[in-house]
Amino acid sequence: MVKITKEAALEYHQSGRPGKIEVKPTKAYRTQTDLSLAYSPGVAYPCLEIQEKPDDAYKYTDKGNLVAVISNGTAVLGLGDIGALSGKPVMEGKGLLFKIYGGIDVFDIEVAEKDPEKFCEAVERIAPTFGGINLEDIKAPECFYIEERLKRTLDIPVMHDDQHGTAIISAAGLKNALEVNGKDIKKVRIVVNGAGAAAISCTKLYMAIGAQKENIVMLDSKGVISMERQDLNEQKKFFATSRTDIHTLAEAVKDADVFVGLSKGNVLTQDMVRSMAKDPVIFALANPVPEISYEDAMEARPDVLMSTGRTDYPNQINNVIGFPYIFRGALDVHATAINEEMKLAAVHAIADLAKQPVPDVVNDVYKVNNLKFGREYFIPKPVDPRLISEVSAAVAKAAIESGVARKTIEDWDQYKDSLSVLLGQETKLTQKLYATAAAHPQRVVFAEAIHPTMLKAAVQAKSEGICQPILLGNDEVIEKMARKMDLNLEGIEIVNLRHPNEQERRERYARILAEKRQRDGYTFQEANDKMFERNYFGMMMVETGDADAFITGLYTKYSNTIKVVNEVIGIRPEFNHFGTMHIINSPKGTLYIADTLVNENPDTDTLVDIASLAATAVRFFNEKPVISMISHSNFGSSQSDGAHKVRKAVEKMQEMCPDLAIDGEMNINFALNRELRDEQYEFSRLKGKDVNTLVFPNLTSARASYKMLQMLDADVEIIGPIQMGLNKPIHFIDFGASVRDVVNIVAVATIDAYVDKVKTRINNRNNV
């Protein structure tokens, strides 16, 4: 775990723009018309609609996606009562987490008021602004009264996350931990050390999932909470035990099955742990120092199932696993409350998610290959991208079924898909690609199956149903890697091209290639030698119909791959060149960029081919191409050779394709700004159109452009390179591509292969 210093933390918060969150406009605002619609006079119309029908505030404003994080600073993050203003960095941080994990906007509100009545009055007066309220860092017992009152008086979800967030996550963890060690929650003895807001809420939720009150012992700073004591408030009295034989923590934990610590560091000793029952569950949740360290607990009892609140140990109890998704689900159905049914739905959804196969992105973040349900993993990781769809959907469904939703959801699959799109885990384009590929899965050869990324991608692509993988490589090495990485290769074909059993196929491929290239000086022996190389052998599998598509590039240099593809596959007869395209998916829309890989310094004729290929590729993705050919000049403003070749290419394209929306040469700003372009160059064939395809004058500019976008904007998704113009579906992978990048290309390759087959069938039918 990285050590956080005071200097680093202060620099983080003050550097650049101070703080951690900002407000951004979501509508156009550049023109006078935009401003008139946004404010006066246009804004009057939605105001009047809301006056007539208050629920229309969800329709015309951000209310349905806006949460208030509200605190009076009386119990801040283990710092105690530091005051409302001092707690503002924490509330901003909570706002950041809401946004990045749930896509939820937040106003953090620090109320300088300790009196519960006055605090509630302040919150009640500002509540119409929000779709939900997250109470934060308010001390007990006042927090209980504040939450209960606001839940009664307001018609929007209210949740004190310090109570319920920890309760929901730890309840899910407890449910799974007891499943791992084979114990019945109705029979286990539970010790809860701490009696604050979180501890009380946690314990009540444990009871809701089956824990028995008579089996629970709670302690505060004075010891066991028992019926003998006269100093208990109402919340503590509820958990007072009738046992008179225990007074201390050491006495309470003896033979206990579960210890839950919500207190302070280093209060649970190794001797206490040794005294617990077989396979004990220990949740040491004090932060930053737990009640007992992970190392000490494991040393005392190797059979312990352990959770902490820290990121550097397994099974972290982290509220971020819950609150963004609970509010997301509540907001999406315009819920009037977050009730017990919704909290329990979140518990079960989180618990169930830990039992599902772990996505590759989670393994990558934690530098492991085989996270699976068990002692070391019974709580989902905070970075698991499935949390938003699984937990939010469960909460939304519970809200509808329990009668607190103003809005219903009919299509739950579509709702879950929309949540993935919301956070950029997937875009509508990638969802469509996967769905289309899964409808027509093809045989895809993975050239570099001994590369961990390629092997994971092949297994994932098969599990998602988008292809039937064929792995090229040493079968023993691949199977050993798969076992080490805990990957299931069942149903996946492995082809060891160097194995003696493949001699006949190598020789058959060699004869075909030698005959095809005999006028290029090829001999059978030379072709046969090449069949020991992955790219030659794999491409020949596609060329001969033994496979449908081919993926390569993680090990091989592009220049070598391009040489092989020219020799084995060749360029489509209607073109003299081939190229590649990258798709840029961003919140502002989709852009297609060409050529990003093959043609280093194209001349006019090559640019014509690239533009034609780009138009065909964009249509392949069911979009109408609107093409801008990029240069450093605008419509003849420069007579340089570079500008001239682009200008001539545009002229040829417009002559060849009179109905195609293509123009140039032009600067990138005119290409991407329709208003600016239309104002300055009314004669353009692109007038009134938004450009979706950019053809660059050379490889350097095209490649630099998409790489820069990739580095500068975390919300941008890059798909590619996608080949354009080859006779067969041969696709390349960028060096350093992630598993998801590879699977994206596999989906494209599968669709490419299927379309190729359909075209062939149509041509054959027409020729009969």
Buried (B, 14 or more C-beta within 10 A) or exposed (E): EEEEEEEEEEEEEEEEEEBBBEEEEEEEEEEEEBEEBEEEEEEEEBEEBBEEEEEBBBEBBBBBBBBBBBBBBBBBBEEEBBBBEEBBBBBBBBBBBBBEBBBBBBBBBBBEBBEBEEBBEBBBEBBEBBBBBBBBBBBBBBBBBBBEBBBEEBBBBBBBBBBBBBBBBBBBBBBBBBBBBEBEBEEBBBBBBBBBBBBBBBBBBBBBBBBBEEBBBBBBEEBBBBEEBEEBEEBBEBBBBEBEEBBEBEBBBBEBBBBBBBBBBEBBBBEBBEBBBEBBBBBBBBBEBBBBBBEBBBEBBEEBBBBBBBEEBBBBBBBBBBBBBBBBBBBBBBBBBBBBBBBBBBBBBBBBBBBEEBBBBBBBEBEBBEBEBEBBBBBBBBBBBBBBBBBBBBBBBBBBEBEBBBBEBEEEEEBBBBBBBBBBBBBEBBBBBBEBBBEBBBBBBBBBBBBBBBBBBBBBBBEBEBBBBBBBBBBEEBBEBBEEBBBEBEEBBBBBBBEEEBEEBBBBBBEBBBEBBEEEEBEBEEBBEBBEBBBBBBBBBBBEEBBBBBBBBBBBEBEEBBEBBEBBBBBBEEBEBBBBBBBBBBEEEBBBBBBBBBBEEBEBBBBBBBBBBBBBBBEBBEBEBBBBBBBBBBBEEBEEEBBBBBBBBBEBBBEEBEEBBBBBBBBBEBBBBBEBBBEEBEEBBBEEBEBBBBBBBBBEBBBEBBBEBBEEEEEBBBBBBBBBBBBBBBBBBBEEBBBBBBBBBBBBBBBBBBBBBEEEEEEEEEEE
